[in-house]
Amino acid sequence: MQWTTSFDIPEFQPKINHQSSLYAIGSCFSTMIGEKLHDRKFNVLNNPFGTLFNPISITQVLEDALLEMPVNTDMILIRDAVYLHFGMHSDVSGYSKDSLERLIHKKQQQTKKQLENASHLLITFGTAWIYEYGSSGQIVANCHKQPGDLFEKRLLNLEEIHKTYIGFINMYREFNPNANIILTVSPVRHTKDGIPENQLSKSLLRLACHDIAESFDHVHYFPSYEILMDELRDYRFYKSDMIHPTEQAEDYIWERFKNSWIDPKSFVTIQEVENIKRELAHRPFNPDSPAHMKFLENLQKKLERLSRSFDFSKEMDQLRKQVDYRK
């Protein structure tokens, strides 16, 4: 008996492997996939400007980085003695205006370097609802809990999104003609906008992804939204807020992404890294037993072997703490 509505996802080219260079940006799905890739030792720069939800704010930070634009100080604000930027998530913050500008500039440099060498750029759209700030009408990425009367809320239209991305992708090709772009729509629902309004937003984003992908051979769509909405169509795959996917759902979407985009030759390394993660998290019945000490010794040998190709410094430190604790 079949309990889910499944569908085929193409195997895309060129595949992602451990020699690839990746950049992930946008809503929660990009962060999740970026973390999965990073944890499995892929070269990925993951959402350096924090979670960004609307398509326009995403292109703004990318273009500013590529073109080495100065930080737009008109978008800097102070909240609870912390300096923030309306164009970025509150993860990007400073205790002075100068420190925030330096941090943003550093992230722009990192972004430009990674984008120029990227084999794959992963972009996830979260919402088509935007907020325009003050008399300038600048689109903000985050309102940072400022009074609502400072902003005008409206829905992006399809032509705006399409035109913005046609321009960005054509510009990006001048910096990196070899990068492939993966577009996705976040399956996380923005219920605060309203359920009908969220569905309208997601529909616009999905249609925008289709039109953009149809315009370029090197732009592809990965159906993360459809996987959660259709294949995992049950509230047991949602956290207690009934909005965000559970860890089980994220793992399932990751497996679908892996089978669609990752080079099978990298599966062995992925499995080895996942095994090491599980072994490091293992809680022995008797930490001082000879069997467990032998287990730690074997684990150290695995880490030393893999460290010749990948950075396992954090895992080595974690293992060292376990060994030192038993001395």
N, C-alpha and C positions, 0 to 999 in steps of 0.2 A: 504493500500500500504506500502511495506517495503522499507525504504530509506537507510538502511545500511546492510552490510554483517556481520552478527553476528555469533558467534561460542560459543560453550560450554567450560567452564573452570571447571575442576574438583574441588570438595571441598576437600582440603588437610587435612591431619592429621599429628601430633596433632595440634589442633587449637591454635591460639594466643588469650590469654585473659589478663585481667589486673593483673594477677599473673605471667605472662610470663616475661622473661628477654630477651631483643632483642639487637642485634648489627647490624647496617646498615653501609655499606661501598661501595665505588665505585663512579660511575657516577651519573648524575643528578637524575635519578629515585630513587636511594637509598636515596638521600637527601630529595626528595619530600615525599616519603613514610615515611621516618624517621620523618619528620616534622609533617606529618598528625598524626602519632602515638603519638608523643610527645605531640602535642596540645590536644589530646584526653586522655591524662594522662596514656599512656602506659609507661612502664619502658624500654626506649631505649637509647642507646648511638649512636649518629648519626654522621657519618663521621668525627671523631675527627681530622683526618689528612687532612681534606679538600677534595674537589672533586678529585677523582683519576680515570683515564680513562682506562688505559690498565690493563689486567689481571695480568701481572707479578708484577707490582708495588703494586697492592693490596695485593698479597700474601706476598710480601717482608715486608711490615709494620706489617702485622699480625704475621708472623713468628718471626720477631725481637721482638715484644712485648711478645709473648708467651715464647720465649727462653731467654728473658731478655738480649738481645744483646746490647752492647754499641752503642751509636750513631755513625754512619759512618761520621766522620768529613771531610773525603775527598770529600763528596758531599755537603758541606756547601759553600755558595758563598755570596758575598755582592752585593746588587743592590740598588742604591740610598740611601746609608747609612743604609740599612736594611739587616739583615742576614736571608738567606733563605736556604732551603734544597732541592736538586734536587729530592729527593725521595718523596716529599710532595707538596701540594698546597701552594700558597703564603699566604693563610690564616694562615699558621703556620710560624710565623716570630718573630724576636727579634731584639733589638737594640744593642746587643752584641752577640758574639759567645757563651759565657757562658749562657746568658739568653735563647738563642734558644735551647741549649742543655738541659737546665732544663725543658723548655716547652715540648720538645719532650719526655723527660724521663717521665714527668708527664702524658702525653697522652699515653705512652706505658703502664704505670702502670694501668691507667683507663681501657685501652683496655684489658689487661691481666685479670683483675678482672672481667670485664663484659663477656669476652669470656668464662672464666672458669665456669660461672654460667648461660650462655645463654641457653635459650630454642630454640631460632631461630637466625640464622645468615643470613642476607640478603646481597647478593653480586650482584652488577650490573656492567656488562662490557660495556664500552663505545666505545672503538676502539681497533683494532688489530694492528694498526700502532704504532710503538715504535721509540724512539730516544735513541741511544747509545752514551754515553758521552766519548769523548777523547780516549786516548790510552787504558784506562782501559776497555772500552766497556760496562760500567755499564748502565743498562737501567734506564732512568730517568722517573719520573712521570710527571714532568713539566720542560720545558726548561727555564722558568723564563725570557723570552725575551733576552736571551743571543745570541751572534752571531751564525748563522746557521752552520758555518764551524767548530764549536766545536762538532757537532753531526753527526751521521750517521743515516739516517732514513731507516727503513725497515719494512716489514710486518711479524708479527709472523706467524708461521705455526701451523697447528692443533696439531701436535705431541707435540710441545713445551708447548702449553696451557694445553693439556690433561695430560702430564707427570707432569707438575708443580702442577696441582690441585689434581692429585692422591696422590702425595707426601704430599701436605699440608693437605688434608682431613684426610689421615691416621695418620699424626702427631697430628692433632687437636683432633682426637678421643682419644688419650692418655690423653689429658688434660680435655676433656669433652665428654664422650661417649654418652651423651643424647641429644646433640644439633642437630637440624634439619637445613639444609642449603637450602636457597631459592636462586636460580640463576635467573637473568634476563638480558636482553640486552636492553640498553637504546634506546628509540625511537628517541632521539635527533641525527640528522644527522651531521656528521663532514664534512661539505661542503668544507672546506678549503683544504681537502685532494683531492677533486674532487668527483663528483657524482658517477661515476663508481667505483672509489677507495673506497668510503664510503660503497657502496653496497657490494663490495668484503669483506671489513672488517666486516660488520654486518653479512654477510653469514658465515664467519669463526667463529665468536663469537657464532652464533646460533648453528652451528654444534658442537662446543666445549661444549656448555651447554648440548646439547643432549647426547653426549658421556659421559660426567662426570656424569650426572644424571642417565644414564643407568648403571653406574659402582657401584652405591651405593643406598641402599634402603632409606636412610635418606636425600638424595639430590633430590630437586625438581625444576622444571622450571616453572616460572610464565611468561605468554606471554605479557608483557607490550609493547614490540616492535610491535607485531602483532595487538594489540588493536588499537594503533594509526595508523598503516599503513593500516589496513583493515576495522575495525569498524568505525574509525573516519577519513576516507579517503577523507578529504576535507580541503582546506587551511583556512577555517574559524576557524579551531581548532588549528591554529598556530599563534604565536605572529607576530609582524610586521617584525621580522627578517626571517620569513618563515622557521625557524629551531626548535625553542622551542615550546612546546605545551602551549596553553592558560590555564588560570585558570580553565575554563570549562572542557577542555580535562583532566587536572590533576584530577579534581573532579570525572570525569567519570572513569578514570583508578583506582582511589582510591576506588570507589564503587565496581568495579570488584574485586579488591584485597580483600576488606573487605568481600564480599560474598564468596570468595574462601578460605580465610585463617583465618578470625576472628571468634571466637566463638560467635554464635548468642546471648548467654547469656550476652555478653558485649555490645550488640547493645543499650540497654536501657541507660547505662552509657554514651556511645558515643553520643546518642541523647541529653541527658541532658547537656553534656559539649558543644556540638555544639549550643544548645539553649542559653546557658549562653554567649558564644562568640558573638552571634548575639545581645543579649540584651545589652551587654557592648558596642557594636558598635552603638547602637540605638541613633539617634539624635532627641530629642523631639521638637515638635513645640513650646512649652513653658516650658523651663527647671525649672521654678519656680512654676509651677502649682501644686496643691495638688495631682493631678492624677500622675504626674511624680514622686513626692516625695514618693508616695505609691509604685510606680513601683520600685524605687530604694530600698525601704525597703524590698519588697518581694524578690528582687534579692539578697540582703544581706543575707536573711534567707536561700536561696538556697545554696549560697556559704558556709555559716557556716555549713550547713548540709553535703555537699559533702566534706568539708575540713576534716571531721573525717576520710575519707578514702584516699583522694588524696591531693596533694599539690596545693592549689589555692592561694598561697601567692601573686603572680603577679596580679591575677584577683582581689584579695581583695584590693591591692594597687591602682589598676586602678579605682575601684569603690570608694574608699576613696577619691581619687582626685576629682571625680565628685561631691561627697557630700560636700567636703570642698570648692569647687569652688562656691557652691551655698549659703554658709553661709555668 
